């Protein structure tokens, strides 16, 4: 799931695997392995990738952009409201 989401976001932003790899400071082969599901980025890389694409880590891991609503003392995502 993570790999497919990274691939979709990379393509949406019109980046090649090589261009994206340079931004994340990994090899093109690492990006290929993430996108095919053979390996996953580590936690630091997930945060970095989310920042590059302007999404949160949930979007990378779950494939859903989350909107948050704040209630006193609690943050609730839209998914929690359904």
C-alpha positions, 0 to 999 in steps of 0.5 A, spaced: 500 500 500 505 504 501 509 503 495 503 504 491 501 511 494 508 513 493 508 511 486 501 515 485 504 521 488 510 521 485 507 521 478 502 526 480 507 531 481 510 529 475 517 526 478 521 520 475 524 515 480 530 518 479 528 525 481 524 523 487 530 519 489 535 525 489 530 529 493 529 523 498 537 522 498 536 515 496 538 511 490 533 510 484 533 502 486 530 504 493 524 508 490 523 502 485 523 497 491 518 501 495 514 502 489 513 495 488 512 493 495 519 489 496 521 494 501 518 500 505 521 507 507 523 507 514 520 512 519 524 518 517 523 517 510 516 517 511 516 523 514 521 526 509 516 524 503 510 526 506 513 533 507 515 533 499 508 531 497 505 536 502 501 530 505 501 527 512 504 520 513 497 517 514 496 519 506 502 515 505 500 509 509 493 509 508 492 512 501 487 517 504 488 524 505 485 526 512 482 532 515 482 533 522 477 537 526 479 539 533 474 538 539 476 541 546 481 536 548 481 531 542 483 531 535 478 527 530 479 525 523 473 525 518 474 517 518 472 517 525 466 521 524 463 516 519 
